[in-house]
Amino acid sequence: MRLGKDDEAFSEFREVLRVDPRFARARVGLGMILARRDRVADAIQEMYEATRLDPRNGETHVRLAMVLYQGGYYTEAWQAVRRARNLGQQIPADFLRNLEERSPSR
């Protein structure tokens, strides 16, 4: 059951961050769980913190873009997409199509 695994992972990420609040990958994991729980504002906060802690990780910028999209922040999602691309990260085509439908790139 996914909810049980998410609950377990949520607790583990929180514990890791209690010990090491600068562990960006744990923030990404926590952010993704928060997004699945429709706690988008909290997810965005975690993702922004992860990109601040590890600004050269293109995948983190992609995840940030996805959460921003979920929250309806399309301009900011495009900014995260551009940062990810500048870092050489590929962006999932289906995500780009969805984002383009909501807000054409500028």
ZALO-836241 format. One record per residue (C-alpha): residue in three letters; x, y, z. Coordinates in steps of 0.02 Angstrom, whole numbers, plus 32768, in hexadecimal, padded with zeros to 4 digits. Example, Ala and Ser with C-alpha at 12.3 -4.5 7.8 and 13.67 -1.06 7.14 Angstrom:
ALA82677F1F8186SER82AC7FCB8165
END
This chain:
MET800080008000ARG804D80A47FC8LEU800D810B805AGLY8066809A80D6LYS810A80A78076ASP80F681638067ASP80D681708122GLU8173810B8146ALA81DC816F80CAPHE81958213810DSER81CE81E481BDGLU827981AD817FPHE8295824E811DARG826082B681B4GLU82DB82568222VAL8369826C81A4LEU83458326819BARG834183328259VAL83F282ED825AASP842E834981BFPRO83BD83D78185ARG843483F980F2PHE84158350809FALA83C4838B7FFDARG838F82E07FBCALA832982C2805AARG82D38369803DVAL82A883347F8BGLY826082907FC9LEU81FC82E78050GLY81C183677FD2MET818382E17F5BILE8120828D7FE5LEU80D68333801AALA80A383547F65ARG804D82AA7F5BARG7FEF82DA7FF8ASP7FB7837D7FA6ARG801F83E38020VAL806384457F8DALA809B84E07FECASP810384758062ALA814684107FCFILE817B84AD7F74GLN81D584EB800FGLU82358447801FMET826384487F66TYR82A084FC7F69GLU830B84D18000ALA835084387FA6THR838184A27F0FARG83D285207F82LEU843784977FD7ASP8466843F7F35PRO845484BE7EA9ARG84B484557E28ASN843D83C17E32GLY83D383CD7D95GLU835A83457DCDTHR832F83AB7E67HIS8300843D7DF7VAL829183CA7D90ARG8239838F7E2DLEU822484437E64ALA81D7846C7DBAMET815C83DC7DCCVAL812384127E78LEU811484C87E40TYR80A9848C7DAEGLN803C842A7E27GLY802284CA7E8AGLY7FF6852F7DF0TYR809885957DF2TYR80BA85827D38THR813386137D21GLU819D85D47DB1ALA819285237D6CTRP81DA85617CC6GLN826785B67D26ALA829185127D7BVAL828A84B87CD3ARG830685347C8BARG837C851D7D1FALA837184607D0CARG8395846B7C52ASN842884DF7C73LEU846D84567CE3GLY845A83D77C56GLN83C383807CA0GLN834283357C2CILE828E83627C4FPRO820782DD7C3BALA81AA82FE7B98ASP80FD82E07BE2PHE811F835F7C6BLEU815983E17BECARG80BC83C47B83ASN804D83DD7C1ALEU80AA847A7C4FGLU80A584BF7B9EGLU7FE984A37B98ARG7FD185067C38SER8050858D7C15PRO80B2859A7B73SER816B85B27B92ARG81AF86607B86
END
